[in-house]
Each structure stands twice: as C-alpha cells, then as structure tokens.
Amino acid sequence: MPRKKAVRKSTKRKTTAKRKTTRKKGSPTPKNPALYARVKAEAKRKFDVYPSAYANAWLVRTYKKRGGKY
C-alpha cells in the first residue's frame, strides 16, 4: 500500500489584531545617583576585589536599605 504524502498547511497567518511586543528596558538605573555613588565608594573600600558578584550584591542591598530605589 503506497504512503500518502503529508500535506503542509499554509504558513501565512491571518491576523486581524496586531500583537503587542514587550521590549526589555535594559538594566535598572538608580533613582538617587549621589547615594549610589557613596555606597559604591564604600564597597570599593570594603572589598579587595571589586567588581565581584559578592560586592555588587552588598552594594544593592545596602543602597536599598538606605532608601535607594531603582
């Protein structure tokens, strides 16, 4: 018995409404740059290796603790 060939459906889409695309907005920027700079300078003095994941985690935690927002 011969096999039947698979029938491909059309790849064209019939859309009436446009889709909303969400774009990544990039990295968050601190709302209080002066406070962020002070905490960053403190992190550079506190840690031997800067930048590092540990130092940056401390920086973000301390910045938020002192009232900073992103």
A tleap script that builds the chain and sets N, CA, C and O, in Angstrom:
source leaprc.protein.ff14SB
mol = sequence {
  NMET PRO ARG LYS LYS ALA VAL ARG LYS SER
  THR LYS ARG LYS THR THR ALA LYS ARG LYS
  THR THR ARG LYS LYS GLY SER PRO THR PRO
  LYS ASN PRO ALA LEU TYR ALA ARG VAL LYS
  ALA GLU ALA LYS ARG LYS PHE ASP VAL TYR
  PRO SER ALA TYR ALA ASN ALA TRP LEU VAL
  ARG THR TYR LYS LYS ARG GLY GLY LYS CTYR
}
set mol.1.N position { 0.830 -1.170 0.000 }
set mol.1.CA position { 0.000 0.000 0.000 }
set mol.1.C position { 0.885 1.246 0.000 }
set mol.1.O position { 1.726 1.381 0.888 }
set mol.2.N position { 0.732 2.152 -0.947 }
set mol.2.CA position { 1.581 3.347 -1.006 }
set mol.2.C position { 1.217 4.338 0.103 }
set mol.2.O position { 0.063 4.468 0.512 }
set mol.3.N position { 2.258 5.026 0.565 }
set mol.3.CA position { 2.069 6.031 1.608 }
set mol.3.C position { 1.515 7.314 1.025 }
set mol.3.O position { 1.801 7.681 -0.114 }
set mol.4.N position { 0.724 7.976 1.825 }
set mol.4.CA position { 0.215 9.265 1.393 }
set mol.4.C position { 1.206 10.345 1.814 }
set mol.4.O position { 1.799 10.271 2.890 }
set mol.5.N position { 1.377 11.329 0.971 }
set mol.5.CA position { 2.272 12.426 1.296 }
set mol.5.C position { 1.605 13.346 2.312 }
set mol.5.O position { 0.400 13.591 2.264 }
set mol.6.N position { 2.420 13.843 3.223 }
set mol.6.CA position { 1.907 14.775 4.217 }
set mol.6.C position { 1.582 16.100 3.544 }
set mol.6.O position { 2.363 16.606 2.739 }
set mol.7.N position { 0.465 16.637 3.867 }
set mol.7.CA position { 0.043 17.903 3.281 }
set mol.7.C position { 0.395 19.011 4.251 }
set mol.7.O position { -0.010 18.983 5.413 }
set mol.8.N position { 1.148 19.983 3.774 }
set mol.8.CA position { 1.529 21.116 4.613 }
set mol.8.C position { 0.471 22.186 4.542 }
set mol.8.O position { -0.070 22.500 3.482 }
set mol.9.N position { 0.194 22.734 5.708 }
set mol.9.CA position { -0.743 23.840 5.748 }
set mol.9.C position { 0.002 25.117 5.408 }
set mol.9.O position { 1.223 25.186 5.552 }
set mol.10.N position { -0.706 26.096 4.970 }
set mol.10.CA position { -0.113 27.378 4.625 }
set mol.10.C position { 0.505 28.012 5.869 }
set mol.10.O position { -0.079 27.971 6.952 }
set mol.11.N position { 1.679 28.593 5.707 }
set mol.11.CA position { 2.362 29.215 6.833 }
set mol.11.C position { 1.923 30.663 7.051 }
set mol.11.O position { 2.333 31.295 8.024 }
set mol.12.N position { 1.107 31.179 6.167 }
set mol.12.CA position { 0.632 32.554 6.322 }
set mol.12.C position { -0.372 32.608 7.467 }
set mol.12.O position { -1.229 31.737 7.616 }
set mol.13.N position { -0.239 33.652 8.262 }
set mol.13.CA position { -1.166 33.840 9.371 }
set mol.13.C position { -2.233 34.845 8.973 }
set mol.13.O position { -1.977 35.822 8.270 }
set mol.14.N position { -3.400 34.575 9.435 }
set mol.14.CA position { -4.477 35.522 9.215 }
set mol.14.C position { -4.727 36.225 10.540 }
set mol.14.O position { -5.444 35.717 11.402 }
set mol.15.N position { -4.131 37.391 10.690 }
set mol.15.CA position { -4.305 38.138 11.932 }
set mol.15.C position { -5.040 39.430 11.651 }
set mol.15.O position { -4.779 40.128 10.670 }
set mol.16.N position { -5.948 39.718 12.526 }
set mol.16.CA position { -6.685 40.968 12.372 }
set mol.16.C position { -6.188 42.009 13.362 }
set mol.16.O position { -6.226 43.207 13.080 }
set mol.17.N position { -5.722 41.557 14.517 }
set mol.17.CA position { -5.219 42.491 15.532 }
set mol.17.C position { -3.704 42.367 15.625 }
set mol.17.O position { -3.151 41.274 15.501 }
set mol.18.N position { -3.043 43.488 15.843 }
set mol.18.CA position { -1.594 43.458 15.985 }
set mol.18.C position { -1.225 42.977 17.372 }
set mol.18.O position { -1.929 43.257 18.343 }
set mol.19.N position { -0.147 42.269 17.463 }
set mol.19.CA position { 0.331 41.794 18.750 }
set mol.19.C position { 1.170 42.863 19.415 }
set mol.19.O position { 1.918 43.587 18.758 }
set mol.20.N position { 1.037 42.950 20.722 }
set mol.20.CA position { 1.885 43.870 21.465 }
set mol.20.C position { 3.195 43.169 21.761 }
set mol.20.O position { 3.211 42.024 22.213 }
set mol.21.N position { 4.273 43.850 21.507 }
set mol.21.CA position { 5.573 43.279 21.818 }
set mol.21.C position { 6.125 43.982 23.044 }
set mol.21.O position { 6.053 45.204 23.176 }
set mol.22.N position { 6.672 43.185 23.925 }
set mol.22.CA position { 7.281 43.770 25.119 }
set mol.22.C position { 8.781 43.785 24.925 }
set mol.22.O position { 9.394 42.770 24.595 }
set mol.23.N position { 9.347 44.927 25.131 }
set mol.23.CA position { 10.789 45.076 24.981 }
set mol.23.C position { 11.449 45.100 26.340 }
set mol.23.O position { 10.892 45.600 27.318 }
set mol.24.N position { 12.634 44.555 26.378 }
set mol.24.CA position { 13.399 44.626 27.610 }
set mol.24.C position { 13.942 46.048 27.730 }
set mol.24.O position { 14.514 46.586 26.782 }
set mol.25.N position { 13.760 46.636 28.877 }
set mol.25.CA position { 14.113 48.039 29.041 }
set mol.25.C position { 15.557 48.257 29.444 }
set mol.25.O position { 15.971 49.401 29.627 }
set mol.26.N position { 16.322 47.217 29.584 }
set mol.26.CA position { 17.717 47.377 29.963 }
set mol.26.C position { 17.909 47.248 31.458 }
set mol.26.O position { 16.996 46.851 32.183 }
set mol.27.N position { 19.088 47.582 31.907 }
set mol.27.CA position { 19.375 47.431 33.328 }
set mol.27.C position { 18.749 48.569 34.118 }
set mol.27.O position { 18.643 49.688 33.615 }
set mol.28.N position { 18.335 48.298 35.345 }
set mol.28.CA position { 17.733 49.346 36.154 }
set mol.28.C position { 18.771 50.402 36.547 }
set mol.28.O position { 19.919 50.071 36.842 }
set mol.29.N position { 18.368 51.640 36.549 }
set mol.29.CA position { 19.280 52.717 36.933 }
set mol.29.C position { 18.845 53.269 38.289 }
set mol.29.O position { 17.648 53.381 38.553 }
set mol.30.N position { 19.786 53.611 39.138 }
set mol.30.CA position { 19.428 54.126 40.458 }
set mol.30.C position { 18.751 55.499 40.361 }
set mol.30.O position { 19.156 56.355 39.575 }
set mol.31.N position { 17.709 55.683 41.182 }
set mol.31.CA position { 16.975 56.955 41.186 }
set mol.31.C position { 17.722 58.035 41.969 }
set mol.31.O position { 17.503 59.228 41.756 }
set mol.32.N position { 18.599 57.611 42.869 }
set mol.32.CA position { 19.366 58.562 43.673 }
set mol.32.C position { 20.865 58.334 43.394 }
set mol.32.O position { 21.515 57.587 44.126 }
set mol.33.N position { 21.417 58.964 42.349 }
set mol.33.CA position { 22.798 58.705 41.952 }
set mol.33.C position { 23.835 59.076 43.018 }
set mol.33.O position { 24.878 58.430 43.110 }
set mol.34.N position { 23.561 60.101 43.819 }
set mol.34.CA position { 24.521 60.517 44.851 }
set mol.34.C position { 24.664 59.436 45.919 }
set mol.34.O position { 25.775 59.099 46.329 }
set mol.35.N position { 23.540 58.904 46.360 }
set mol.35.CA position { 23.567 57.826 47.356 }
set mol.35.C position { 24.243 56.592 46.783 }
set mol.35.O position { 25.043 55.944 47.458 }
set mol.36.N position { 23.921 56.268 45.538 }
set mol.36.CA position { 24.520 55.099 44.884 }
set mol.36.C position { 26.040 55.252 44.798 }
set mol.36.O position { 26.774 54.292 45.031 }
set mol.37.N position { 26.509 56.452 44.465 }
set mol.37.CA position { 27.950 56.706 44.362 }
set mol.37.C position { 28.632 56.554 45.715 }
set mol.37.O position { 29.730 56.004 45.797 }
set mol.38.N position { 27.987 57.040 46.781 }
set mol.38.CA position { 28.560 56.898 48.123 }
set mol.38.C position { 28.673 55.438 48.535 }
set mol.38.O position { 29.697 55.012 49.069 }
set mol.39.N position { 27.618 54.679 48.284 }
set mol.39.CA position { 27.614 53.258 48.654 }
set mol.39.C position { 28.626 52.490 47.805 }
set mol.39.O position { 29.287 51.575 48.298 }
set mol.40.N position { 28.745 52.859 46.545 }
set mol.40.CA position { 29.701 52.199 45.653 }
set mol.40.C position { 31.130 52.457 46.108 }
set mol.40.O position { 31.957 51.546 46.093 }
set mol.41.N position { 31.429 53.689 46.512 }
set mol.41.CA position { 32.766 54.015 47.018 }
set mol.41.C position { 33.057 53.231 48.289 }
set mol.41.O position { 34.183 52.784 48.511 }
set mol.42.N position { 32.032 53.067 49.125 }
set mol.42.CA position { 32.173 52.270 50.341 }
set mol.42.C position { 32.469 50.812 50.000 }
set mol.42.O position { 33.293 50.171 50.653 }
set mol.43.N position { 31.797 50.292 48.978 }
set mol.43.CA position { 32.008 48.903 48.558 }
set mol.43.C position { 33.428 48.708 48.037 }
set mol.43.O position { 34.047 47.671 48.278 }
set mol.44.N position { 33.941 49.707 47.325 }
set mol.44.CA position { 35.312 49.610 46.799 }
set mol.44.C position { 36.333 49.593 47.930 }
set mol.44.O position { 37.363 48.925 47.825 }
set mol.45.N position { 36.056 50.324 49.016 }
set mol.45.CA position { 36.965 50.302 50.165 }
set mol.45.C position { 36.835 49.015 50.963 }
set mol.45.O position { 37.817 48.506 51.502 }
set mol.46.N position { 35.623 48.497 51.035 }
set mol.46.CA position { 35.330 47.337 51.877 }
set mol.46.C position { 35.864 46.026 51.290 }
set mol.46.O position { 36.366 45.183 52.033 }
set mol.47.N position { 35.764 45.847 49.975 }
set mol.47.CA position { 36.119 44.576 49.330 }
set mol.47.C position { 37.433 44.694 48.578 }
set mol.47.O position { 37.699 45.699 47.919 }
set mol.48.N position { 38.253 43.652 48.687 }
set mol.48.CA position { 39.534 43.628 47.974 }
set mol.48.C position { 39.318 43.542 46.470 }
set mol.48.O position { 40.012 44.205 45.699 }
set mol.49.N position { 38.364 42.732 46.060 }
set mol.49.CA position { 38.086 42.555 44.633 }
set mol.49.C position { 36.776 43.253 44.311 }
set mol.49.O position { 35.709 42.842 44.766 }
set mol.50.N position { 36.872 44.313 43.523 }
set mol.50.CA position { 35.675 44.991 43.044 }
set mol.50.C position { 35.873 45.278 41.576 }
set mol.50.O position { 36.922 45.820 41.225 }
set mol.51.N position { 34.975 44.967 40.714 }
set mol.51.CA position { 33.651 44.409 40.922 }
set mol.51.C position { 33.682 42.894 41.089 }
set mol.51.O position { 34.474 42.195 40.457 }
set mol.52.N position { 32.827 42.424 41.928 }
set mol.52.CA position { 32.595 40.993 42.100 }
set mol.52.C position { 31.129 40.799 42.411 }
set mol.52.O position { 30.440 41.745 42.795 }
set mol.53.N position { 30.653 39.592 42.249 }
set mol.53.CA position { 29.238 39.312 42.498 }
set mol.53.C position { 28.899 39.595 43.963 }
set mol.53.O position { 27.838 40.142 44.261 }
set mol.54.N position { 29.781 39.232 44.858 }
set mol.54.CA position { 29.545 39.426 46.289 }
set mol.54.C position { 29.490 40.923 46.618 }
set mol.54.O position { 28.610 41.373 47.352 }
set mol.55.N position { 30.436 41.684 46.069 }
set mol.55.CA position { 30.490 43.128 46.331 }
set mol.55.C position { 29.270 43.837 45.740 }
set mol.55.O position { 28.708 44.735 46.368 }
set mol.56.N position { 28.866 43.441 44.547 }
set mol.56.CA position { 27.704 44.071 43.928 }
set mol.56.C position { 26.412 43.727 44.662 }
set mol.56.O position { 25.513 44.562 44.759 }
set mol.57.N position { 26.317 42.509 45.176 }
set mol.57.CA position { 25.143 42.132 45.961 }
set mol.57.C position { 25.080 42.983 47.228 }
set mol.57.O position { 24.006 43.442 47.619 }
set mol.58.N position { 26.223 43.193 47.866 }
set mol.58.CA position { 26.284 44.032 49.057 }
set mol.58.C position { 25.886 45.470 48.717 }
set mol.58.O position { 25.146 46.112 49.462 }
set mol.59.N position { 26.384 45.962 47.589 }
set mol.59.CA position { 26.083 47.326 47.151 }
set mol.59.C position { 24.580 47.520 46.972 }
set mol.59.O position { 24.021 48.494 47.477 }
set mol.60.N position { 23.928 46.620 46.268 }
set mol.60.CA position { 22.491 46.745 46.015 }
set mol.60.C position { 21.707 46.639 47.316 }
set mol.60.O position { 20.775 47.410 47.547 }
set mol.61.N position { 22.078 45.694 48.157 }
set mol.61.CA position { 21.383 45.503 49.430 }
set mol.61.C position { 21.509 46.750 50.311 }
set mol.61.O position { 20.528 47.195 50.907 }
set mol.62.N position { 22.717 47.308 50.390 }
set mol.62.CA position { 22.961 48.485 51.217 }
set mol.62.C position { 22.271 49.722 50.633 }
set mol.62.O position { 21.711 50.527 51.377 }
set mol.63.N position { 22.309 49.875 49.326 }
set mol.63.CA position { 21.652 51.006 48.661 }
set mol.63.C position { 20.154 50.994 48.946 }
set mol.63.O position { 19.571 52.032 49.256 }
set mol.64.N position { 19.532 49.823 48.841 }
set mol.64.CA position { 18.099 49.702 49.116 }
set mol.64.C position { 17.794 49.922 50.589 }
set mol.64.O position { 16.775 50.519 50.936 }
set mol.65.N position { 18.684 49.436 51.460 }
set mol.65.CA position { 18.494 49.579 52.902 }
set mol.65.C position { 18.504 51.056 53.289 }
set mol.65.O position { 17.802 51.463 54.214 }
set mol.66.N position { 19.298 51.853 52.583 }
set mol.66.CA position { 19.415 53.284 52.887 }
set mol.66.C position { 18.353 54.120 52.170 }
set mol.66.O position { 18.381 55.349 52.215 }
set mol.67.N position { 17.430 53.446 51.518 }
set mol.67.CA position { 16.297 54.162 50.916 }
set mol.67.C position { 16.406 54.381 49.422 }
set mol.67.O position { 15.578 55.087 48.846 }
set mol.68.N position { 17.398 53.799 48.781 }
set mol.68.CA position { 17.539 53.961 47.341 }
set mol.68.C position { 16.520 53.124 46.571 }
set mol.68.O position { 16.122 52.049 47.019 }
set mol.69.N position { 16.114 53.616 45.436 }
set mol.69.CA position { 15.148 52.917 44.569 }
set mol.69.C position { 15.720 52.782 43.178 }
set mol.69.O position { 16.604 53.536 42.770 }
set mol.70.N position { 15.196 51.802 42.457 }
set mol.70.CA position { 15.574 51.607 41.062 }
set mol.70.C position { 14.400 51.902 40.163 }
set mol.70.O position { 14.515 51.796 38.942 }
savepdb mol mol.pdb
quit
